[in-house]
Amino acid sequence: MRRTLITAACAVVTATTAFAVPASAGPTSSGQASEYVVLYKEGVSLDKARAAVKAAGGTIVRENADVGVATVRSATTDFAARARSQGALDGAAGNRVIGRAPKTGKVTKQFAVEKEGRGQTAGATAAKSHGKGEEPLASLQWDMKQINATAKGSYKVEPGDRRVTVGVIDTGVDGSHPDIKPNFNRALSRNFTTDVPVDANGDEIDGPCEAEPDKSCNDPADVDENEHGTHVASTIASPRNGLGMAGVAPNVSLVNLRAGQDSGYFFLQPSVDALTYAGKNGIDVVNMSYYIDPWLFNCGNNPADSPADQAEQRTVIEATNRALNFAYEHGVTLVAAAGNEAIDYTKTNTDATSPDFASEPGEAPYERQIPPSCLSLPGEGDHVIPVSSTGVSKRKAYYSSFGKGYIAVAAPGGDKYDTADQKLDDKAGIWAAYPESIARERGELNADGTPNTPRVVRSCKGGTCAYYQSIQGTSMASPHAAGVAALIVSRYGKRDRGNGGLTLSPAIVRSVLTGTAAETPCPAGGSYTYTRYVKQADGSFQKVVATHACEGSKKYNGFYGSGIIDAFNAVKR
């Protein structure tokens, strides 16, 4: 399980402070201790804010003074309400319960779209011979061809500059993967999470810390026991080293800014801390392929929500936007996945998945109507570039969310049903680095190390072997755009006097990214009907049909935004 070394992170993030937690902050006879994220009122002194937390019955565990957010523990059952009544505080959001015994079974955040194809045990995927200057598995990378990030395209003009840093705010990055290690900046990488063994209902989330080799809830900043972050990082910047495959920007530096749990949950405080760290440490671009739990959409005044839940969601919105603005104002280009819900974010939708994590006993998801005013974060946050997903035919992927006024650009994220027979094919997904330890744990490798499933491939060079897997999702589209953003900074950036790297205004990066994208019109007739034949457990196929409506012009529309990104166009002078 990936965990955070809080003291190490705080040593670099000078405005993030770790506080000693007295024994009384844990469970007491008066109640179960819970953890909250508390938002300080803007303009209030730290002393007054800290005093207000204490008056509400809380003990500060960690504090991010840059944006006025603190992690607080309290055994007071009405702490959130008491915090909201304090004049020096703007709100509180539940985080987790401390010290509850787990039930049997384990809860993990579900990524159904990204897991398509998992469990296959027949067949193998083989790459075709590669051309001059190409990596061994380049023939599998239809995605790089779609955006002209190839040996004959952007690589020849601008492969990236090592002084440009891309922060991967995700579930962690396997810094030892042979096709990530050459570009991995271990010194700048941080882990902002602490393992969550169980939720407030006693369901196991990340599992007991005692199961870890060091018996702690803190992991180093160079591991990924989920897979998601490693895949994202590889798409951005796997090097051209004669092994496996290359990323969009093969010469830039990767920085792991872990904000996601092993289970795939992303909570508010780690996200805020990762963004402020990026701003304070000269990170040029960050990729955010996730949404902040427990609310898929945050609504400040949805009548379907209780007053307490409304207040919690307002806290999530304000805290996230403070962090996004802080990063943006410090030169960070913000790129995010558009979402895999296959819905138009600019219309009224129904959400029955939130809250997806129990921060209070008895909490469970419930159905509610979501108007466009509600925000999925960080994707709909301030200054963020939301990216929709395309398949190999350049159609918007069947799962990709969309919306005119929401989507900035589109990028390849894979669509495993974008095939001639409309049945799943891993070749239509996005191939990128895969931690070997996870492949072995899942039984996807034979005794000799060769893959036994078509969704995993291997590449070897000089006795070193690396593994890669096929996944689909807007999580896979976003890093393509982040990679192009890094190329733009590499090509047009100026020397950063603060850290000796390169820097470029995020507004300029966005302008170049959108302005050089390949304009792509809505489908003929203004909509697209998707047909998929989904394999069932008994071997039969179920036909699934859905129609999505596209609004807008060729120049800008709800499926593609300003168009499909183009790495070569972005860097050619």
C-alpha positions as CSV (number, residue, x, y, z in Angstrom):
1,M,0.0,0.0,0.0
2,R,1.3,3.4,-0.9
3,R,1.5,5.7,2.1
4,T,2.9,9.2,2.9
5,L,5.9,10.2,4.9
6,I,4.2,13.3,6.3
7,T,7.3,14.7,8.0
8,A,9.3,14.4,4.8
9,A,6.7,16.2,2.8
10,C,6.4,18.9,5.3
11,A,10.1,19.5,5.3
12,V,9.8,20.7,1.7
13,V,6.4,22.2,1.7
14,T,7.3,24.9,4.2
15,A,3.7,26.1,4.7
16,T,2.4,22.6,5.4
17,T,2.9,21.8,9.0
18,A,2.6,18.4,10.8
19,F,1.3,18.7,14.4
20,A,1.9,16.3,17.2
21,V,-1.4,14.5,18.0
22,P,-2.0,14.0,21.7
23,A,-3.5,10.7,22.9
24,S,-6.8,12.4,23.6
25,A,-7.2,13.0,19.9
26,G,-7.9,9.3,19.3
27,P,-11.0,7.3,20.2
28,T,-12.4,8.1,23.6
29,S,-15.1,6.8,25.9
30,S,-17.3,9.7,24.7
31,G,-17.2,8.7,21.0
32,Q,-15.3,7.4,18.0
33,A,-12.6,9.8,16.8
34,S,-13.1,11.1,13.2
35,E,-10.9,13.1,10.8
36,Y,-12.0,16.2,9.0
37,V,-10.7,18.7,6.5
38,V,-11.3,22.2,7.9
39,L,-11.3,25.4,5.8
40,Y,-10.0,28.6,7.4
41,K,-11.8,31.8,6.5
42,E,-9.7,33.9,4.1
43,G,-7.9,36.8,5.8
44,V,-8.1,35.3,9.3
45,S,-4.8,34.9,11.1
46,L,-3.5,31.3,11.7
47,D,-3.7,31.8,15.5
48,K,-7.4,32.7,15.3
49,A,-8.1,29.8,13.0
50,R,-6.3,27.4,15.2
51,A,-8.1,28.6,18.3
52,A,-11.4,28.2,16.5
53,V,-10.6,24.6,15.7
54,K,-9.8,23.9,19.3
55,A,-12.9,25.7,20.4
56,A,-15.0,23.4,18.1
57,G,-13.4,20.4,19.8
58,G,-10.7,19.5,17.2
59,T,-7.0,18.8,17.2
60,I,-5.0,19.8,14.2
61,V,-3.0,17.0,12.6
62,R,-1.7,18.8,9.6
63,E,-2.0,22.3,8.2
64,N,-1.6,23.8,4.8
65,A,-1.2,27.5,5.5
66,D,-0.8,28.5,1.8
67,V,-4.5,27.9,1.2
68,G,-5.9,27.7,4.7
69,V,-6.8,24.0,5.0
70,A,-6.1,21.7,7.9
71,T,-6.7,18.1,8.7
72,V,-8.3,17.8,12.1
73,R,-9.2,15.0,14.4
74,S,-12.1,15.1,16.9
75,A,-14.2,12.7,19.0
76,T,-16.9,15.4,19.2
77,T,-19.9,13.9,17.2
78,D,-21.1,17.4,16.0
79,F,-17.6,18.7,15.3
80,A,-18.5,19.7,11.6
81,A,-21.5,21.8,12.7
82,R,-19.5,23.4,15.6
83,A,-16.7,24.2,13.2
84,R,-19.1,25.9,10.8
85,S,-20.4,28.1,13.6
86,Q,-16.9,29.5,14.3
87,G,-16.3,32.9,12.7
88,A,-12.7,32.1,11.8
89,L,-13.6,28.9,9.9
90,D,-15.4,28.5,6.5
91,G,-16.4,24.9,6.8
92,A,-15.5,21.3,7.5
93,A,-15.7,18.1,5.4
94,G,-15.6,14.6,6.8
95,N,-12.5,12.6,6.0
96,R,-12.4,9.3,7.9
97,V,-12.9,7.5,11.2
98,I,-9.9,6.6,13.2
99,G,-9.4,3.1,14.8
100,R,-12.5,1.1,13.8
101,A,-12.1,-2.7,13.4
102,P,-12.7,-3.9,9.8
103,K,-15.4,-6.1,8.6
104,T,-14.7,-8.9,6.2
105,G,-14.1,-8.1,2.6
106,K,-12.5,-5.1,1.0
107,V,-14.0,-2.0,-0.6
108,T,-12.2,-0.4,-3.6
109,K,-13.3,2.5,-5.8
110,Q,-14.6,1.1,-9.0
111,F,-13.2,2.0,-12.4
112,A,-15.4,-0.3,-14.5
113,V,-14.4,1.3,-17.8
114,E,-10.7,1.0,-17.1
115,K,-11.0,-2.6,-16.0
116,E,-12.5,-3.7,-19.3
117,G,-10.7,-6.8,-20.6
118,R,-9.2,-7.8,-17.2
119,G,-9.4,-11.5,-16.4
120,Q,-8.7,-12.8,-20.0
121,T,-6.4,-15.8,-19.9
122,A,-6.3,-16.8,-23.5
123,G,-4.3,-15.3,-26.3
124,A,-1.4,-12.9,-26.5
125,T,-0.7,-9.5,-28.0
126,A,2.4,-9.2,-30.2
127,A,3.9,-6.0,-31.6
128,K,4.8,-5.7,-35.2
129,S,8.4,-4.8,-36.3
130,H,9.2,-1.2,-35.6
131,G,10.7,1.3,-37.9
132,K,13.9,3.3,-37.7
133,G,14.1,5.5,-34.6
134,E,11.0,3.8,-33.1
135,E,10.7,2.0,-29.8
136,P,10.1,-1.8,-29.9
137,L,6.4,-1.6,-29.1
138,A,5.7,1.5,-31.1
139,S,3.4,-0.4,-33.5
140,L,0.9,-0.8,-30.6
141,Q,0.8,3.0,-30.0
142,W,-1.9,4.1,-32.4
143,D,-2.5,6.9,-29.8
144,M,0.9,8.5,-30.5
145,K,0.3,8.4,-34.2
146,Q,-3.1,10.1,-33.7
147,I,-1.5,13.1,-32.1
148,N,1.8,13.0,-34.2
149,A,4.0,12.2,-31.2
150,T,6.3,10.0,-33.2
151,A,9.9,9.7,-34.5
152,K,8.9,11.5,-37.7
153,G,6.6,14.0,-35.9
154,S,7.1,15.9,-32.6
155,Y,10.1,13.8,-31.4
156,K,12.2,15.1,-34.3
157,V,11.3,18.8,-33.5
158,E,10.9,18.8,-29.7
159,P,11.2,15.7,-27.5
160,G,11.0,17.7,-24.4
161,D,13.5,19.3,-22.0
162,R,14.7,17.6,-18.8
163,R,14.3,20.9,-16.9
164,V,10.5,20.7,-17.5
165,T,8.7,18.8,-14.7
166,V,5.3,17.1,-14.9
167,G,3.6,16.3,-11.7
168,V,1.5,13.1,-11.7
169,I,-1.2,13.6,-9.1
170,D,-2.4,10.1,-8.9
171,T,-2.1,6.7,-7.0
172,G,1.7,6.8,-7.1
173,V,4.4,6.1,-9.7
174,D,6.6,3.0,-9.9
175,G,9.9,4.8,-10.0
176,S,11.8,1.6,-10.6
177,H,10.0,0.6,-13.8
178,P,12.7,0.4,-16.5
179,D,10.7,2.6,-18.8
180,I,10.0,5.3,-16.2
181,K,13.2,5.3,-14.0
182,P,15.4,7.3,-16.5
183,N,13.0,10.3,-16.3
184,F,11.8,9.9,-12.7
185,N,12.7,12.8,-10.4
186,R,12.9,11.0,-7.0
187,A,14.2,14.1,-5.2
188,L,11.1,16.2,-6.0
189,S,8.6,13.3,-5.6
190,R,6.3,13.2,-2.6
191,N,3.4,11.1,-1.2
192,F,0.7,13.2,0.5
193,T,-1.5,10.3,1.5
194,T,-1.8,8.2,4.7
195,D,-3.3,4.7,4.4
196,V,-6.9,4.3,5.3
197,P,-7.4,0.8,6.7
198,V,-11.2,1.0,7.0
199,D,-14.1,3.4,6.5
200,A,-16.6,4.6,9.0
201,N,-18.8,1.6,8.4
202,G,-15.9,-0.8,9.2
203,D,-15.4,-1.9,5.6
204,E,-11.8,-2.5,4.7
205,I,-10.4,0.1,2.3
206,D,-6.6,0.0,1.9
207,G,-6.2,-2.8,4.4
208,P,-4.3,-3.1,7.7
209,C,-1.0,-1.2,7.9
210,E,0.5,-4.2,9.7
211,A,0.4,-6.1,6.4
212,E,3.1,-3.8,5.0
213,P,6.8,-4.8,5.2
214,D,7.6,-1.8,7.5
215,K,4.4,-2.2,9.5
216,S,3.6,1.5,8.9
217,C,0.8,3.5,7.1
218,N,3.5,5.5,5.2
219,D,4.9,4.5,1.8
220,P,7.8,6.0,0.0
221,A,7.2,8.2,-3.0
222,D,8.4,5.8,-5.7
223,V,5.9,3.0,-5.5
224,D,2.5,2.3,-7.0
225,E,0.4,-0.6,-5.8
226,N,-2.6,0.4,-7.8
227,E,-1.2,0.7,-11.4
228,H,-3.2,3.8,-12.4
229,G,-0.5,6.4,-11.7
230,T,2.3,4.4,-13.4
231,H,0.3,4.0,-16.6
232,V,-0.4,7.8,-16.6
233,A,3.2,8.7,-16.0
234,S,4.4,6.4,-18.8
235,T,2.0,8.0,-21.3
236,I,3.4,11.4,-20.4
237,A,7.1,10.7,-20.5
238,S,8.5,7.1,-21.0
239,P,11.9,7.7,-22.5
240,R,13.2,6.7,-25.9
241,N,15.7,4.1,-24.7
242,G,15.3,1.1,-26.9
243,L,12.9,-0.6,-24.5
244,G,9.2,-0.8,-24.7
245,M,7.6,2.4,-25.8
246,A,8.0,6.2,-25.6
247,G,5.7,8.8,-24.0
248,V,4.4,12.0,-25.5
249,A,7.3,14.0,-24.1
250,P,10.1,11.4,-23.7
251,N,12.8,13.9,-22.4
252,V,10.9,15.7,-19.6
253,S,11.0,14.8,-15.9
254,L,8.3,13.0,-14.0
255,V,7.4,13.9,-10.4
256,N,5.2,11.7,-8.4
257,L,2.7,13.8,-6.3
258,R,0.7,11.0,-4.9
259,A,-2.8,12.0,-3.7
260,G,-4.6,8.7,-4.3
261,Q,-5.1,5.7,-1.9
262,D,-4.2,2.1,-2.8
263,S,-7.9,1.5,-3.2
264,G,-8.3,4.3,-5.8
265,Y,-10.0,6.9,-3.5
266,F,-8.8,10.5,-3.7
267,F,-9.5,12.7,-0.7
268,L,-9.5,16.5,-0.3
269,Q,-6.4,17.2,1.9
270,P,-3.9,15.2,-0.2
271,S,-5.2,16.8,-3.4
272,V,-4.9,20.3,-1.9
273,D,-1.4,19.5,-0.6
274,A,-0.2,18.1,-3.9
275,L,-1.4,21.2,-5.8
276,T,0.2,23.7,-3.4
277,Y,3.4,21.7,-3.4
278,A,3.4,21.8,-7.2
279,G,3.1,25.6,-7.1
280,K,5.8,26.1,-4.5
281,N,8.3,23.8,-6.1
282,G,8.3,24.8,-9.8
283,I,6.3,22.0,-11.3
284,D,5.3,23.1,-14.8
285,V,2.4,20.8,-15.5
286,V,0.2,18.5,-13.4
287,N,-2.1,15.7,-14.6
288,M,-5.2,14.9,-12.6
289,S,-6.9,11.8,-13.8
290,Y,-9.4,11.5,-10.9
291,Y,-12.2,13.1,-9.0
292,I,-12.1,14.1,-5.4
293,D,-14.1,11.7,-3.2
294,P,-16.7,11.2,-1.8
295,W,-18.8,13.3,-4.1
296,L,-18.7,12.7,-7.9
297,F,-20.5,16.1,-8.1
298,N,-20.3,18.8,-5.4
299,C,-23.4,20.8,-5.0
300,G,-23.6,23.8,-2.6
301,N,-27.4,23.9,-2.3
302,N,-28.9,20.7,-3.8
303,P,-32.3,20.1,-2.0
304,A,-31.6,16.3,-2.2
305,D,-28.7,16.8,0.2
306,S,-28.9,17.4,3.9
307,P,-27.7,20.8,5.2
308,A,-24.6,19.1,6.6
309,D,-23.8,17.5,3.2
310,Q,-24.4,20.7,1.4
311,A,-22.0,22.5,3.7
312,E,-19.4,19.7,3.2
313,Q,-19.6,20.0,-0.5
314,R,-19.2,23.8,-0.4
315,T,-16.0,23.2,1.6
316,V,-14.7,20.8,-1.0
317,I,-15.4,23.3,-3.8
318,E,-13.8,26.2,-2.0
319,A,-10.7,24.3,-0.8
320,T,-10.1,22.7,-4.2
321,N,-10.4,26.0,-6.0
322,R,-8.1,27.8,-3.6
323,A,-5.5,25.1,-4.3
324,L,-6.0,25.2,-8.1
325,N,-5.7,29.0,-8.1
326,F,-2.6,28.9,-5.9
327,A,-0.9,26.4,-8.3
328,Y,-2.0,28.3,-11.4
329,E,-0.8,31.6,-10.1
330,H,2.6,29.9,-9.4
331,G,2.9,28.8,-13.1
332,V,1.4,25.3,-13.0
333,T,-0.6,24.2,-16.1
334,L,-3.6,22.2,-14.8
335,V,-4.8,19.2,-16.9
336,A,-7.6,16.8,-15.9
337,A,-9.6,13.9,-17.2
338,A,-13.2,14.7,-18.3
339,G,-14.8,11.7,-16.6
340,N,-16.0,8.2,-17.6
341,E,-19.7,8.6,-16.9
342,A,-20.7,9.0,-20.6
343,I,-22.8,12.1,-19.8
344,D,-23.1,15.7,-20.9
345,Y,-21.8,17.7,-17.9
346,T,-23.6,20.8,-19.1
347,K,-27.1,19.1,-18.7
348,T,-29.0,17.9,-15.7
349,N,-27.9,14.3,-14.7
350,T,-28.7,11.7,-12.1
351,D,-26.0,10.5,-9.7
352,A,-26.6,7.4,-7.5
353,T,-22.9,6.8,-6.6
354,S,-22.3,9.5,-4.0
355,P,-21.1,9.6,-1.3
356,D,-18.9,6.7,-2.3
357,F,-16.9,6.7,0.9
358,A,-18.4,6.6,4.4
359,S,-16.7,9.3,6.6
360,E,-19.5,8.9,9.1
361,P,-21.2,5.6,10.3
362,G,-24.2,4.7,8.3
363,E,-23.3,6.8,5.2
364,A,-24.3,5.2,1.9
365,P,-24.8,6.5,-1.7
366,Y,-28.2,7.8,-2.7
367,E,-29.9,9.0,-5.9
368,R,-30.0,12.8,-6.6
369,Q,-30.5,15.1,-9.5
370,I,-27.4,17.0,-10.5
371,P,-27.9,20.4,-12.2
372,P,-25.0,21.9,-14.3
373,S,-24.2,24.2,-11.4
374,C,-22.7,21.3,-9.5
375,L,-19.0,20.6,-10.0
376,S,-17.0,17.5,-10.4
377,L,-13.5,18.3,-9.1
378,P,-10.8,18.9,-10.0
379,G,-12.1,18.6,-13.7
380,E,-14.5,21.5,-13.4
381,G,-12.4,23.6,-11.1
382,D,-10.7,27.0,-11.8
383,H,-8.2,27.1,-14.7
384,V,-8.4,23.4,-15.4
385,I,-8.1,22.0,-18.9
386,P,-10.6,19.1,-19.1
387,V,-9.8,16.4,-21.7
388,S,-12.3,14.1,-23.4
389,S,-11.3,10.7,-24.9
390,T,-11.1,9.4,-28.4
391,G,-10.8,5.9,-29.9
392,V,-8.6,4.6,-32.7
393,S,-11.1,5.8,-35.3
394,K,-11.1,9.3,-33.7
395,R,-14.7,8.9,-32.5
396,K,-15.4,10.1,-29.0
397,A,-15.0,7.1,-26.8
398,Y,-18.3,5.5,-25.7
399,Y,-17.6,6.1,-22.0
400,S,-16.2,9.6,-22.3
401,S,-18.2,12.4,-20.7
402,F,-18.6,15.6,-22.7
403,G,-20.3,18.9,-23.0
404,K,-20.1,22.2,-24.9
405,G,-18.5,24.7,-22.5
406,Y,-16.9,21.9,-20.5
407,I,-14.4,20.1,-22.8
408,A,-11.3,22.0,-23.7
409,V,-9.6,19.4,-26.0
410,A,-9.8,15.7,-26.9
411,A,-7.0,13.2,-26.8
412,P,-6.7,9.4,-27.3
413,G,-7.8,7.5,-24.2
414,G,-8.8,4.3,-25.9
415,D,-12.1,2.6,-26.8
416,K,-11.8,-1.1,-26.8
417,Y,-15.1,-1.4,-28.7
418,D,-14.0,0.9,-31.5
419,T,-13.4,-2.2,-33.6
420,A,-14.8,-3.7,-36.8
421,D,-17.0,-6.3,-34.9
422,Q,-17.8,-3.9,-32.0
423,K,-16.4,-6.5,-29.6
424,L,-13.6,-5.8,-27.1
425,D,-10.0,-5.7,-28.4
426,D,-7.2,-4.7,-26.1
427,K,-5.3,-3.3,-29.1
428,A,-7.8,-0.5,-29.1
429,G,-6.8,0.5,-25.6
430,I,-3.9,2.7,-24.5
431,W,-0.6,0.8,-23.8
432,A,1.7,2.1,-21.1
433,A,3.9,0.9,-18.3
434,Y,2.7,-1.7,-15.8
435,P,4.3,-2.5,-12.4
436,E,5.7,-6.1,-12.6
437,S,4.8,-6.7,-9.0
438,I,1.1,-6.2,-9.7
439,A,1.2,-8.3,-12.9
440,R,2.6,-11.2,-10.8
441,E,0.2,-10.7,-8.0
442,R,-2.7,-10.9,-10.4
443,G,-1.3,-14.1,-12.0
444,E,-0.9,-12.5,-15.4
445,L,2.6,-13.8,-16.0
446,N,3.8,-17.3,-16.7
447,A,6.6,-19.0,-14.7
448,D,9.1,-17.8,-17.4
449,G,7.9,-14.2,-17.1
450,T,5.9,-14.1,-20.4
451,P,2.4,-12.6,-20.2
452,N,-0.6,-15.0,-20.2
453,T,-3.2,-12.4,-21.1
454,P,-3.7,-10.3,-24.2
455,R,-3.9,-7.1,-22.1
456,V,-0.2,-7.4,-21.0
457,V,2.9,-7.3,-23.2
458,R,6.6,-7.5,-22.3
459,S,9.7,-5.9,-23.8
460,C,13.3,-6.9,-23.0
461,K,16.7,-5.3,-23.7
462,G,20.1,-6.5,-22.4
463,G,18.6,-8.7,-19.7
464,T,16.2,-6.1,-18.5
465,C,12.5,-6.7,-19.1
466,A,9.5,-4.3,-18.6
467,Y,5.8,-4.8,-18.7
468,Y,3.0,-2.8,-20.3
469,Q,-0.8,-3.0,-20.1
470,S,-3.8,-1.8,-22.1
471,I,-6.3,0.4,-20.3
472,Q,-9.0,2.8,-21.6
473,G,-10.5,5.9,-20.0
474,T,-10.4,9.6,-19.9
475,S,-7.6,9.0,-17.3
476,M,-5.6,7.8,-20.3
477,A,-6.6,10.8,-22.5
478,S,-5.6,13.5,-20.0
479,P,-1.8,12.5,-19.8
480,H,-1.5,12.8,-23.6
481,A,-2.6,16.5,-23.2
482,A,-0.3,16.9,-20.2
483,G,2.6,15.6,-22.3
484,V,1.9,18.0,-25.1
485,A,1.7,20.8,-22.5
486,A,5.1,19.8,-21.3
487,L,6.4,19.9,-24.9
488,I,5.0,23.5,-25.2
489,V,6.8,24.6,-22.1
490,S,10.0,22.9,-23.4
491,R,9.7,24.6,-26.7
492,Y,8.6,28.1,-25.7
493,G,9.5,28.4,-22.0
494,K,11.9,30.9,-20.5
495,R,14.4,30.2,-17.8
496,D,12.9,30.1,-14.3
497,R,15.1,32.2,-12.1
498,G,13.7,30.5,-9.0
499,N,14.8,26.9,-9.7
500,G,16.9,27.0,-12.9
501,G,14.3,25.2,-14.9
502,L,12.0,26.5,-17.6
503,T,8.6,28.2,-17.1
504,L,5.8,29.4,-19.2
505,S,2.5,31.0,-18.3
506,P,-0.3,28.4,-18.0
507,A,-2.5,30.8,-20.0
508,I,0.0,30.7,-22.9
509,V,0.3,26.9,-22.6
510,R,-3.5,26.5,-22.8
511,S,-3.7,28.9,-25.8
512,V,-1.1,26.9,-27.7
513,L,-2.6,23.5,-26.8
514,T,-6.1,24.5,-27.9
515,G,-5.0,26.7,-30.8
516,T,-2.9,23.9,-32.4
517,A,-5.4,21.1,-31.9
518,A,-6.9,19.4,-35.0
519,E,-10.4,20.8,-35.3
520,T,-12.8,17.9,-35.4
521,P,-16.6,18.3,-36.1
522,C,-19.5,16.7,-34.4
523,P,-20.7,13.4,-36.1
524,A,-23.0,13.8,-39.1
525,G,-26.5,14.4,-37.8
526,G,-25.2,15.8,-34.5
527,S,-25.1,12.6,-32.6
528,Y,-23.3,9.2,-32.4
529,T,-24.9,5.9,-31.6
530,Y,-22.5,3.4,-29.9
531,T,-23.1,-0.3,-30.2
532,R,-21.1,-2.7,-28.1
533,Y,-21.2,-6.5,-27.8
534,V,-20.1,-7.1,-24.2
535,K,-19.0,-10.7,-23.3
536,Q,-20.9,-12.3,-20.5
537,A,-19.7,-14.8,-17.9
538,D,-21.3,-17.7,-19.9
539,G,-19.5,-16.7,-23.1
540,S,-22.5,-15.0,-24.8
541,F,-22.5,-11.4,-25.9
542,Q,-24.9,-8.7,-24.7
543,K,-25.7,-5.9,-27.2
544,V,-25.5,-2.5,-25.5
545,V,-26.6,0.6,-27.4
546,A,-26.3,4.3,-26.4
547,T,-26.6,7.6,-28.3
548,H,-24.8,10.8,-27.4
549,A,-25.7,14.2,-28.8
550,C,-23.0,16.6,-29.8
551,E,-23.5,20.4,-29.8
552,G,-21.3,23.0,-31.5
553,S,-19.3,23.7,-34.6
554,K,-16.2,22.2,-36.1
555,K,-14.2,24.9,-34.4
556,Y,-15.5,24.1,-31.0
557,N,-18.0,21.4,-29.8
558,G,-19.0,19.3,-26.8
559,F,-17.3,16.1,-28.0
560,Y,-13.8,17.4,-28.9
561,G,-13.6,21.0,-27.5
562,S,-11.2,22.9,-29.7
563,G,-10.1,19.6,-31.4
564,I,-7.8,16.6,-31.0
565,I,-4.5,17.6,-29.6
566,D,-1.5,17.6,-32.0
567,A,2.0,17.4,-30.5
568,F,3.8,18.2,-33.8
569,N,1.6,21.3,-34.5
570,A,2.1,22.5,-31.0
571,V,5.9,22.6,-31.2
572,K,6.6,23.4,-34.9
573,R,7.6,27.0,-35.4
